[in-house]
Amino acid sequence: MTAYIKPNPSSTFSKLLPYLVCFSASLFFAYELVQFHMMNAISSYLMKDLQMNATSFGKLCATYLLADVIFLLPAGIILDRFSTRKVILSALLICIVGTIGFSQAKSFETAAFCHFLSGIGNAFCFLSCMMLIARWFSKEKQALIIGLVITVGMLGAVFAQYPVSLIAESFSWRGALIADAVAGLLIFGLIFLFVQDGPKQVSNSSSLPFLEGLKKSLFNRQNILCGFYTCFMNMPLMVLSAVWGSLFLHQVHTISLAKSSFIASMIGVGTIIGSPLFGYLSNKFGAKKPYMLWGSILSIFIMAIIMFLPHPTEPLLTSLFFLLGLASSSQVLGYPLITENSPKELTGTSMGVAAVIIMGLPMIMQPLSGFLLDFNWDGTMLHGAPFYSHLNFIWAFALFPIGFFFSFLATYFINEPAKQLATD
């Protein structure tokens, strides 16, 4: 149990404190997204330096998500029982160690292990933010705050693209990772100073027995449905922006690597704007499912244009990647529905169950998309790295519209608890 003195609710500091706590914690989320999305920016350098093809590179990227799948459910259980602040600091430290190790990797095995360590941190970052939001904000405000937290996180995803590409181009991909580790230490200091567990005395022990709580969360159909919806709508971020976006733009549309990283980062920029927008609209009009449906429909059409448009200009591609991020950011509405359909004392465990799906399927999608790229590849090499055709990428990217369609179907079975329309 961790006790905090309840501040005077009328003071300005007390009103700002919930935002300071949650947005300080969101820096950890942003940092983890840097680790995840920088693989896209340094893909060609890594594939050349460590002698990898698309399949092996997809496997390397998937080690990050493998750690998520293994640790997400334990993370939720741990967060229901221990200090959120201490959990965040411990997980962030593991991530920083993994980043430093990755920067020194000389083999696929070492790189995979260190990227796995960074993924352990990712298992805790977003769940920790959800726990803090659930404690510091009312349910009516949670969708908007979650959207804003995701916006902060997406700043990390955007930074991991063009800026990291420039750093890697100037100082090597290893130098970029060292700079990344230093940034992690600075974030560690900010979280140490500002993050608190709750606005008053908070118990971190669930009243339910461990197995009973786990069973309730596992057999809650809403956790599973929201997990699938969010997972498939997350694929532009998890697979296109994080792994193959730059390679697709560089090899199919002959755009420079730096510009390709910038265009791919537009998915993150679209998510930065779309996440709080969807959160605001759902709070304003008291409904989430209509916006979830429209997000999945629009994502299907935008992705189809990206896949099949033969000779798009750079400005058009930039706009399309931005719109894909904007439309697919409707995934933000899946998270508050998980907490609304779960007992309060099982918030962490329920989020953990859903998050296993949200991160687990992309763990399969990343190497699967790499396999599909290699499936009809003719063996062409360019500057020491595999070169893929437009048709190769169409095969791999077919996963996206299929996934968006499954999100569309899942929405019809998700329960949205009735509540009053927000008036503020």
Summary of the structure (lengths in Angstrom):
residues: 424
radius of gyration: 20.6
end to end distance: 34.1
largest distance: 68.4
contacts: 1639
relative contact order: 0.16
helix: 79%
strand: 1%
